[in-house]
Amino acid sequence: EGFTQLTETQGSTRVVAILNAYFSDMVAILERHLGVVTQFHGDAILATFNVPIDNPEHARSAILAPSEMLSSVHTKVYAEHRLRIRIGIDTGPVVAGAVGAAGRLSYTVYGNSVNLASRLEVLNKQFNTQLLISENTARLAGDVIPLRLVGDVPIRGQARSIKAFTPEREQAAGTRPCDNP
């Protein structure tokens, strides 16, 4: 949250220091839960939990890792800044592999689930949440953490709405202190 303002007020060199500290912390958490970071894009992280490493508990891992990420962000300071984050999670088929131009390939994933997770991340703004989980992931994860239904939400660019969930104990995103609202 607030990446544009952070970049404007801190400048690019300072933002890189903040992001490097933040990314290091988040990658350690993701890897502890068998997540694989496929790319960093600006201030965003794209991670998978069943590709390329097979994980029968991928949906549970995909909920536990972000829960730990949010806890970490709420208690830590990154290069002298407190941060807030938003996360979207979906489970479904993807294509994984090297994509790009000849001699300039990057490993990544593509598919509707990637798009849906991204849309859920953005919808956190509308629902004043920090973590939105699709019904696909919630169903597969079972009772890993208590979830509450946010509602049937329309997804931009998609024909049907989906049920979205958030952790039952999550506070409104606006109630947490932050240096860069």
C-alpha positions in Angstrom: 0.0 0.0 0.0 1.1 3.5 -0.7 4.0 2.6 -3.0 3.5 5.5 -5.3 3.6 8.0 -2.5 6.6 6.2 -0.9 8.5 6.5 -4.2 7.6 10.1 -4.5 8.6 11.1 -1.0 11.6 8.8 -0.6 13.2 8.7 -4.0 14.3 5.7 -6.0 17.5 4.9 -4.1 15.7 4.9 -0.7 12.8 2.9 -2.1 15.2 0.2 -3.4 16.7 -0.1 0.1 13.2 -0.4 1.6 12.1 -3.0 -1.0 15.2 -5.1 -0.6 14.7 -5.3 3.1 11.0 -6.1 2.7 11.5 -8.6 -0.1 14.2 -10.5 1.9 11.9 -10.9 4.8 8.9 -11.9 2.6 10.9 -14.4 0.5 12.1 -16.2 3.7 8.5 -16.5 4.9 7.3 -17.8 1.5 10.1 -20.3 1.2 9.4 -21.6 4.8 5.9 -22.5 3.5 7.2 -24.1 0.3 6.4 -21.0 -1.8 8.4 -20.2 -4.9 8.8 -16.5 -5.9 8.5 -16.4 -9.7 8.9 -12.6 -10.0 9.1 -9.2 -8.4 7.3 -6.4 -10.2 7.6 -3.0 -8.7 6.5 -3.6 -5.1 4.7 -6.8 -5.9 5.7 -10.4 -5.4 4.3 -13.3 -7.5 4.6 -16.6 -5.7 3.4 -20.1 -6.4 2.8 -23.0 -3.9 2.5 -26.1 -6.2 4.8 -25.2 -9.1 7.6 -26.1 -9.7 7.7 -27.9 -6.3 4.8 -30.4 -5.8 3.0 -29.6 -2.5 -0.1 -31.6 -1.7 -0.9 -29.0 1.0 -0.5 -26.0 -1.4 -3.8 -24.3 -0.5 -3.0 -24.4 3.2 0.6 -23.1 2.5 -0.9 -20.3 0.3 -2.9 -19.1 3.3 -0.4 -19.7 6.1 2.4 -17.8 4.3 0.5 -14.6 3.7 -0.8 -14.7 7.3 2.8 -14.8 8.5 3.7 -12.1 6.0 1.0 -9.8 7.4 2.1 -10.5 11.0 5.7 -9.7 10.1 4.8 -6.5 8.3 2.8 -5.3 11.3 5.7 -5.8 13.7 8.8 -4.9 11.6 10.4 -1.8 10.2 12.0 -2.0 6.7 14.8 0.5 6.2 13.2 2.8 8.8 9.7 2.5 7.3 6.6 0.7 8.4 4.8 -0.9 5.5 1.3 -2.2 4.8 0.6 -4.8 2.2 -2.4 -6.3 0.3 -2.5 -9.9 -0.8 -4.8 -11.9 -3.2 -4.8 -15.7 -3.4 -6.4 -18.1 -5.9 -5.9 -21.7 -6.7 -6.2 -23.2 -10.2 -4.4 -24.4 -13.2 -1.5 -22.4 -14.5 1.2 -22.7 -17.2 4.7 -22.4 -15.8 7.9 -21.9 -17.7 10.4 -19.7 -19.3 8.8 -16.7 -21.0 10.3 -13.7 -22.8 12.4 -13.0 -25.8 15.3 -15.2 -27.2 18.2 -14.8 -24.8 16.1 -13.0 -22.2 13.8 -15.5 -20.6 12.3 -15.5 -17.1 10.5 -18.3 -15.2 6.9 -17.3 -14.4 3.4 -18.5 -14.4 0.3 -17.6 -16.5 -3.3 -18.4 -16.2 -6.7 -17.3 -15.0 -5.7 -18.0 -11.4 -2.8 -15.6 -11.6 -5.1 -12.9 -13.0 -7.7 -13.6 -10.3 -5.2 -13.4 -7.5 -4.1 -10.0 -8.8 -7.7 -8.8 -9.0 -8.3 -9.9 -5.4 -5.2 -8.0 -4.3 -6.7 -4.8 -5.8 -10.1 -5.5 -4.3 -8.6 -5.3 -0.8 -8.8 -1.5 -1.3 -12.6 -1.7 -1.8 -13.2 -4.0 1.1 -10.7 -2.4 3.5 -8.9 -5.7 3.9 -5.3 -6.9 3.5 -5.9 -10.5 2.4 -8.6 -11.8 0.1 -8.8 -15.5 -0.6 -10.9 -17.0 -3.4 -13.4 -19.7 -2.7 -11.2 -22.2 -4.7 -8.4 -21.8 -2.2 -10.6 -21.6 0.9 -12.4 -24.8 0.0 -9.1 -26.7 -0.6 -7.4 -25.3 2.5 -10.0 -26.5 4.9 -10.0 -25.0 8.3 -6.3 -23.9 8.3 -7.4 -20.5 9.8 -10.9 -19.2 10.5 -12.2 -17.2 7.5 -15.2 -15.0 7.0 -17.1 -14.4 3.8 -16.5 -10.9 2.4 -19.2 -11.5 -0.3 -19.9 -12.4 -3.8 -17.5 -10.1 -5.7 -17.5 -9.2 -9.3 -14.1 -9.6 -11.0 -13.2 -7.0 -13.6 -12.8 -8.7 -17.0 -14.5 -12.0 -15.8 -18.0 -13.2 -16.7 -18.9 -14.3 -13.2 -18.4 -13.1 -9.6 -16.7 -15.2 -7.0 -17.0 -15.7 -3.3 -14.1 -14.0 -1.5 -12.9 -14.6 2.1 -10.6 -12.9 4.5 -9.2 -14.1 7.9 -11.9 -13.8 10.5 -9.6 -11.9 12.9 -8.3 -9.4 10.3 -8.8 -5.8 11.4 -9.6 -3.2 8.9 -6.5 -2.2 6.9 -7.0 1.5 7.8 -6.7 0.8 11.6 -3.0 0.0 11.5 -0.3 2.6 12.0 1.7 3.4 8.9 4.4 5.9 7.9 3.2 6.0 4.3 -0.7 5.9 4.2 
